[in-house]
Amino acid sequence: MANIKYAIEGILFAAGEPVTAAKLAAVLDVDIEAVDKAAAELKKEYDEQERGFNIIDIKEGYQICSRPMYYTYIQAILGEQRNQPLSNAAMEALAIIAYKQPITRSQIERIRGVNSDGCVNRLYERSLIEECGRLDAPGRPILYRTTDNFLRCFGLRTAKDLPYVDLEKYMGSDQGEQLQIEGLTEDEKSLGAESANATESEETANVTESANAANAEDGE
C-alpha cells in the first residue's frame, strides 16, 4: 500500500481509542515494522508542524489525541468540562495504586494513613483504575490496578514505564508479602514489588509532573 501512514492516520482518527500495531499490520497487509515506521513518520510530521493532535504510544499500539498545548482553545469550544481536576488526595492514592498495583483499598489506606474510600471511588468513576481480582485473604478484598485510560492520560505505553519512585518508606513490614491473585499475569503480580527499587530523589518531581499531565489530558 502506497500511503500506509495516512491509512494509519485515518484508522486512528476514526477509532478514537488505542489500536494495536499488530491489528493495523493485519488490516493493511504489512508487517509490524512498517506500521511502526509509518507511525514514527506521522509523529515527526505532527511535531514539526505543531499540529493540533499527536500520536501516543499505548501498550502495543497507538492512539491519536489532541495536543495539550491547544487545550485552552478546545475548552473554549466545548465549554465547561464536566470532570474537574483530581484533588491532591486523589492523586496521592492514584500514585500509590500505580506503583504498588495490584493493591487493596485497606493497603492504600495503610500507606496514606487515612480513609481512602472517596479517593478510590473517584478514581474508579474516572476510569483511571479498575478491579482486577481479589486478594487470597480473609474477606477476599478487591484488588485494584490502573487502566488503559490511565496510560493514555499519563502518556505511558505500559505501567512498567512509570518513573521510579521510592514508596518503601511508607510501607508496613507486611506489605512486601507476595500477593496470591486469581486471574492476573505474573507481570501484574510483580509490578508492585519492582517499584520498590525506586530512588527517593525523583519522587516529588515525578508526582508533580504526572499530576499536571493528568489534569491537562482530563480536560480533553
Beta strands, then each sheet from edge to edge (+ up, - down):
strand 1: 19-20
strand 2: 53-58
strand 3: 61-66
strand 4: 103-104
strand 5: 129-134
strand 6: 142-146
sheet 1: 1+ 3- 2+
sheet 2: 4+ 6- 5+
end
